Amino acid sequence: MEEYQIWTLFQNARIANGLTLIATVLIIWLSLRTAMQTRTPVSGEEPNIVTKALSSAFCLLNVFFVYGMWTVMSNARPLTARAFSQLQESGTEISDTAQGFITYVGSTEPTGIGPLAYVFLLVVTAMMMGMIWSPKQPSE
């Protein structure tokens, strides 16, 4: 594999990452909307336990799905750095830009999502579960 092919694959992964971020926004929005509709249905009646349980499962599965997408997204940089390192180890000379990329990334091993992403997912999950399970405040 040549250096330009690695760069092309990396840029393709960045396009996929951008689409993943759009999907993340839509999934989280849909989950929050589902949680809110479970708490205060249009009909005005109180939701039953089955509805709350199904909505909770839907929201939790969506958060888990977002976690999985973000984990895959986070692999693009270290795996690209690994490809450049392997290309260099095979005796092929790589550009200063590729060498700088390896240095910038700092690792050729995928590490998953960072601590702030975990905090974000926990906060979103708490918001969803709070909307579903906390009692509705009476309007005055």
C-alpha positions as CSV (number, residue, x, y, z in Angstrom):
1,M,0.0,0.0,0.0
2,E,1.2,3.5,-0.8
3,E,1.0,6.6,1.4
4,Y,-1.6,8.3,-0.8
5,Q,-3.8,5.3,-0.4
6,I,-3.6,5.5,3.3
7,W,-4.5,9.2,3.2
8,T,-7.4,8.4,1.0
9,L,-8.8,5.8,3.3
10,F,-8.3,8.1,6.3
11,Q,-10.3,10.9,4.5
12,N,-13.0,8.4,3.6
13,A,-13.2,7.4,7.3
14,R,-13.5,11.1,8.2
15,I,-16.5,11.4,5.9
16,A,-18.1,8.4,7.6
17,N,-17.3,9.9,11.0
18,G,-19.2,13.1,9.9
19,L,-22.2,11.1,8.9
20,T,-22.0,9.2,12.2
21,L,-22.1,12.5,14.1
22,I,-25.2,13.5,12.2
23,A,-26.8,10.1,13.1
24,T,-25.8,10.6,16.7
25,V,-27.6,13.9,16.9
26,L,-30.7,12.3,15.4
27,I,-30.6,9.2,17.6
28,I,-30.2,11.2,20.8
29,W,-32.9,13.7,19.8
30,L,-35.3,10.9,19.0
31,S,-34.6,9.2,22.3
32,L,-35.1,12.4,24.3
33,R,-38.3,13.0,22.4
34,T,-39.5,9.5,23.1
35,A,-38.7,10.0,26.8
36,M,-40.6,13.2,26.9
37,Q,-43.6,11.8,25.1
38,T,-43.6,8.8,27.5
39,R,-43.7,11.2,30.5
40,T,-46.4,13.5,29.0
41,P,-48.4,11.7,26.3
42,V,-50.6,13.8,24.0
43,S,-53.6,12.0,25.3
44,G,-53.0,13.4,28.8
45,E,-53.4,10.0,30.6
46,E,-50.7,8.6,32.8
47,P,-48.3,6.1,31.1
48,N,-48.4,2.6,32.3
49,I,-45.3,0.6,33.5
50,V,-45.0,-1.4,30.2
51,T,-44.8,1.9,28.2
52,K,-42.2,3.2,30.6
53,A,-40.2,0.0,30.4
54,L,-40.3,-0.1,26.6
55,S,-39.3,3.5,26.3
56,S,-36.5,2.9,28.7
57,A,-35.2,0.0,26.7
58,F,-35.5,2.0,23.5
59,C,-33.5,4.9,25.0
60,L,-30.8,2.6,26.6
61,L,-30.4,0.7,23.3
62,N,-29.9,4.0,21.4
63,V,-27.3,5.2,23.9
64,F,-25.5,1.8,23.6
65,F,-25.7,2.1,19.8
66,V,-24.2,5.7,19.9
67,Y,-21.4,4.3,22.2
68,G,-20.7,1.6,19.6
69,M,-20.6,4.1,16.7
70,W,-18.3,6.5,18.6
71,T,-16.0,3.6,19.5
72,V,-15.7,2.7,15.8
73,M,-15.2,6.4,14.9
74,S,-12.4,6.8,17.5
75,N,-10.3,4.1,15.7
76,A,-9.6,6.0,12.5
77,R,-6.6,8.0,13.7
78,P,-4.7,5.3,15.6
79,L,-5.3,2.8,12.8
80,T,-4.1,5.3,10.2
81,A,-1.0,6.0,12.3
82,R,-0.4,2.2,12.5
83,A,-0.7,1.9,8.7
84,F,1.9,4.7,8.3
85,S,4.2,3.1,10.9
86,Q,4.0,-0.3,9.1
87,L,4.7,1.4,5.8
88,Q,7.7,3.0,7.3
89,E,8.9,-0.2,8.9
90,S,8.6,-2.0,5.5
91,G,11.4,0.3,4.2
92,T,9.2,2.8,2.3
93,E,10.0,6.4,3.0
94,I,7.0,8.3,4.3
95,S,6.5,12.1,4.0
96,D,7.1,14.5,6.9
97,T,3.3,15.0,7.1
98,A,2.8,11.3,7.6
99,Q,5.6,11.3,10.2
100,G,4.0,14.3,11.9
101,F,0.6,12.5,11.9
102,I,2.1,9.5,13.7
103,T,3.6,11.8,16.3
104,Y,0.4,13.8,16.7
105,V,-1.8,10.7,17.2
106,G,0.7,9.3,19.6
107,S,-0.5,5.7,19.5
108,T,-1.1,3.0,17.0
109,E,-3.5,1.2,19.3
110,P,-7.2,2.0,19.3
111,T,-8.2,3.2,22.8
112,G,-11.9,3.8,22.4
113,I,-13.8,6.9,23.4
114,G,-12.5,9.4,25.9
115,P,-13.7,10.2,29.4
116,L,-15.7,13.2,28.3
117,A,-17.7,11.1,25.9
118,Y,-18.5,8.7,28.7
119,V,-19.7,11.6,30.8
120,F,-21.8,12.9,28.0
121,L,-23.5,9.5,27.5
122,L,-24.1,9.1,31.2
123,V,-25.7,12.6,31.4
124,V,-27.9,11.9,28.3
125,T,-28.9,8.6,29.8
126,A,-29.8,10.2,33.2
127,M,-31.8,12.8,31.4
128,M,-33.8,10.2,29.5
129,M,-34.4,8.0,32.5
130,G,-35.3,11.0,34.6
131,M,-37.9,12.1,32.0
132,I,-39.4,8.7,31.8
133,W,-39.5,7.7,35.5
134,S,-39.7,10.9,37.5
135,P,-43.2,12.0,38.4
136,K,-44.8,14.7,36.3
137,Q,-45.1,18.0,38.0
138,P,-48.6,19.3,38.3
139,S,-49.2,22.4,36.2
140,E,-50.6,25.3,38.2
